[in-house]
Amino acid sequence: MAGTDEAVADDDALFVLTAVLMTPAQFPSVLGDDYVAACGALGLEPYAEGYGLVLGQDGGGARWTVVVDDVSLVAVAIASWDCGMEYDLSPDDRSVVCALPGWPLALAVAAPGVPEPHDPLPDPSAEGTDPVPLTPPDTEVWGAAQRRLGADEIALQWAAWREQIDDDTTFSRPDGKAPEDGNASEDGQAPAAQASEGEQGDAGDTAEGTASRQHPGVLRALEEARAYVTAQPPPGRIRSAFAPGGARMLRVDGPGWSLVARTDDIAFVLLDEEPGEVLPVGRGPELPGLLKSLDELAVRPA
């Protein structure tokens, strides 16, 4: 393998552009709801030790994703790059598991001195059995990959998303029950002030009206997340990362839904059935315990 500053293009060399970890605690969420599904998307066995994915171009400019089993080497390279340091990522050939055409992630960079990135040409000797080139998800449509990417972005930009929540925000409740009046405060509880008679409308409208606004998809997601506590899901379905103030940032996924939450705060839910929508869940009496239990089950980065 070669760095992107190599002057001579060798068709057999891989000009490394970036790398990502593929472990139960950290994997590209575009590939699946959990580590097992993500490995399956690449045709890999879900080994507990994980893999590193090295993305680059060959001397002809073709996109390649090289899978290696030297996870520590890839982790060191990523940490160095994150600190603004140079690092020549050159895994030993013995650590290479396979080379897959294409990239699973969109990259905004390209190797200098070689043609523009493109998918490799089919190998004539493969007689049509070449794997389909990996491609990043289409950002113009909404689906499972985009939903998971959205949840990842909220986790990265938690403060900015949290600032959008104010006293007028209507929360879902983890227990599916309605607050006592039409809106909920930031902790998921009913505000102290009651609506005026004119605002309340018909008797009983506030509680029943709020109950009708409990999104069934959010309630389903919370119920399935709660079920993880008694029936542990596949590895990587629940992930826990550092958050300021001694809290943890949780990322939880399930069929058709993604949840992102801080253990000391509220949660957000994204659904396949609600394109682009981010649905807040107030703490209430049940969310803190649920998040604590999920955090105890979560896979954490080493």
Rosetta blueprint (number, residue, H / E / L):
1 M L
2 A E
3 G L
4 T L
5 D L
6 E L
7 A L
8 V L
9 A L
10 D L
11 D L
12 D L
13 A L
14 L L
15 F E
16 V E
17 L E
18 T E
19 A E
20 V E
21 L E
22 M E
23 T L
24 P L
25 A L
26 Q L
27 F L
28 P L
29 S H
30 V H
31 L H
32 G L
33 D L
34 D L
35 Y H
36 V H
37 A H
38 A H
39 C H
40 G H
41 A H
42 L L
43 G L
44 L L
45 E L
46 P L
47 Y L
48 A L
49 E L
50 G L
51 Y E
52 G E
53 L E
54 V E
55 L E
56 G E
57 Q E
58 D L
59 G L
60 G L
61 G L
62 A E
63 R E
64 W E
65 T E
66 V E
67 V E
68 V E
69 D L
70 D L
71 V H
72 S H
73 L H
74 V H
75 A H
76 V H
77 A H
78 I H
79 A H
80 S H
81 W H
82 D H
83 C L
84 G L
85 M L
86 E L
87 Y L
88 D L
89 L L
90 S L
91 P L
92 D L
93 D H
94 R H
95 S H
96 V E
97 V E
98 C E
99 A E
100 L E
101 P E
102 G E
103 W L
104 P L
105 L L
106 A L
107 L L
108 A L
109 V L
110 A L
111 A L
112 P L
113 G L
114 V L
115 P L
116 E L
117 P L
118 H E
119 D L
120 P L
121 L L
122 P L
123 D L
124 P H
125 S H
126 A H
127 E L
128 G L
129 T L
130 D L
131 P L
132 V L
133 P L
134 L E
135 T L
136 P L
137 P L
138 D L
139 T L
140 E L
141 V L
142 W L
143 G L
144 A H
145 A H
146 Q H
147 R H
148 R H
149 L H
150 G H
151 A H
152 D H
153 E H
154 I H
155 A H
156 L H
157 Q L
158 W H
159 A H
160 A H
161 W H
162 R H
163 E L
164 Q L
165 I L
166 D L
167 D L
168 D L
169 T L
170 T L
171 F L
172 S E
173 R L
174 P L
175 D L
176 G L
177 K L
178 A L
179 P L
180 E L
181 D L
182 G L
183 N L
184 A L
185 S L
186 E L
187 D L
188 G L
189 Q L
190 A L
191 P L
192 A L
193 A L
194 Q L
195 A L
196 S L
197 E H
198 G H
199 E H
200 Q H
201 G L
202 D L
203 A L
204 G L
205 D H
206 T H
207 A H
208 E H
209 G H
210 T H
211 A H
212 S H
213 R L
214 Q L
215 H L
216 P H
217 G H
218 V H
219 L H
220 R H
221 A H
222 L H
223 E H
224 E H
225 A H
226 R H
227 A H
228 Y L
229 V L
230 T L
231 A L
232 Q L
233 P L
234 P L
235 P L
236 G L
237 R L
238 I E
239 R E
240 S E
241 A E
242 F E
243 A L
244 P H
245 G H
246 G H
247 A L
248 R E
249 M E
250 L E
251 R E
252 V E
253 D E
254 G E
255 P L
256 G L
257 W E
258 S E
259 L E
260 V E
261 A E
262 R E
263 T L
264 D L
265 D L
266 I L
267 A E
268 F E
269 V E
270 L E
271 L E
272 D L
273 E L
274 E L
275 P L
276 G L
277 E L
278 V L
279 L E
280 P E
281 V E
282 G L
283 R L
284 G L
285 P L
286 E L
287 L H
288 P H
289 G H
290 L H
291 L H
292 K H
293 S H
294 L H
295 D H
296 E H
297 L H
298 A L
299 V E
300 R L
301 P L
302 A L
